[in-house]
């Protein structure tokens, strides 16, 4: 089993915490569909206040999943897909470890079955 550096572990943890909330996942869906938009625009699409949207966007920003760019008086938020890279690598590694373990269990089970036949 591979171990990740502490900063990668923290980055993955921050992304998983951000993704754990259904409102934040919905915000990511909206940003993927609409591109760069303001918190006010996002609040018009969800049953939560603009202030709540801003707080959720701050969590997503801290996790590296969105970025806010000031355009005049507005801040437009957009996706930052690279923010998922470390989490994707970790999940792929975890899946590969489980695939190896399950393949080993299958081999043992098939060997036992052959021995019993």
Secondary structure by P-SEA (a helix, b strand, c coil): cccccaaaaaaaaaaaaaaccaaaaaaaaaaaacccccaaaaaaaccccaaaaaaaaaaaaaaccbbbbbcccbbbbbbccccaaaaaaaaaaaaaaaaaaaaaaaaaaaaaaaaac
